[in-house]
């Protein structure tokens, strides 16, 4: 089991693909805010949004390779992710 519990909101800053400028490639420093839902030896699995507290085929998910991470931080919800009865 990993460091984070499923459905934990996280912020990750990581290196990703190369940006090509003429003959030179430069790495891109990227950021994602999402919901942690799984991991393996290589990557964290992050969902960009969750509906009714569930991950399904409609959920957009990303694998962030652990060795590319510069900073990862657990975030906190100001309201519960499953609080579907709240009034706006």
N, C-alpha and C positions, 0 to 999 in steps of 0.2 A: 504494500500500500504506500502511496505517495505522501508527501508533506501536506497536501491540501485535501479537504473534504470535497466530495462532489457538490456542485452548485455554488462553489465559492467564487465570488467576483474577484478578478485579478487584473493587474496592469502589468504588461510585459514590454520591455524595450529590447530589441534584438536585431541582429544583422541578417539581411536577406539578399536576394538576387543582386546581380551587378547592374549598374547603370553604365551604359556605353557612351563615351564621349570620344568620337574619332576612334583611334586604335586602342584607347585605354579603357579598361573596365574599372569601375569604382563600386565598392559595396554600399548598400543603402541601410541606414539606421532607421528601423521601423518601430511602430508602437501599436499595441492592440490592447483594448479593454474588453473583457469578455468574461464568460463563466467557465471555470475549470470543470471538466467532467471526467477526465481519465488521463492516464499517461502510460508509457512503456519505457523501456531502457533508453530510447532515442529521443522521444518528443512528448511534450504536454499537448493534450487535446483541449482546445478552447472553442466554445460556442459564442457566436457574436450576439445571439438573442435566443431566448427561451420562452415558450408559450405554456402557460399553466404548469410551470415547474417540471416540464418533461422535455426530453430530447427525442426527436423523431426524424423521419425522412425529410421533413420540411425545414429542419434546423441547419443553418449554415455553420460549418465547423472548420477549424484550422488545426494543423499539427505544427507546433513551433518546436524546432529542433533545439534540444537543451544546450548543446555546445555553442549555439549562436546567441544565447541570452546574456545581455549586459546587466539587466536589472529586472527583478520580478517582485511584485508586492501584492499582498492580499488587500482587498478593498472591503468596504462595508456597505450594505444596502441601508438606505434611510427608511425604507419600508420593506416589508416582507415580500419575497419573490412570489409567494403563493397567495398573497392577500388580494384575491379577486373580488371580495365583497366591499372593498373600500369605496368611498364616495369621493369623486374628484371635486 
